[in-house]
């Protein structure tokens, strides 16, 4: 299993939206960055992702799982864009902010700290464990 972090603007799609969606799942579409799309393509069914509210909140608020691997967007078959389907697993007990992550020495190399603009990013297993402990999950 691999671990990831996916970012969303809560005004566009929030954790509450995810939890209230049918079967708590959705197609993770709308990503139009080549590196982020490459990361989406690497996701496998069962991989876990931190669900991160970006913009003002800058906070990990939940955990989702890849329910269906990346597929091309049928609305744009000639483009390189596509999406996996994600399903909510759990909300975190203690939301973890970007400031919390930056303050933890063992997370200094996390992609979120060094490339905070990338909307889909890998998370190392050791980082996953540390953040999950901080989040109370």
Secondary structure, DSSP 8 states (H G I E B T S, - for coil): --EEEEEE-TTTS-HHHHHHSGGGEEE------HHHHHHHHH--TT-EEEEEE-TT--EEEEEEEEEEEEEE-GGGTTSS-EEEEEEEEEEEEEEEEHHHHHH-GGGTT-HHHH-TT-SEEEE-HHHHHHHHHHHT-
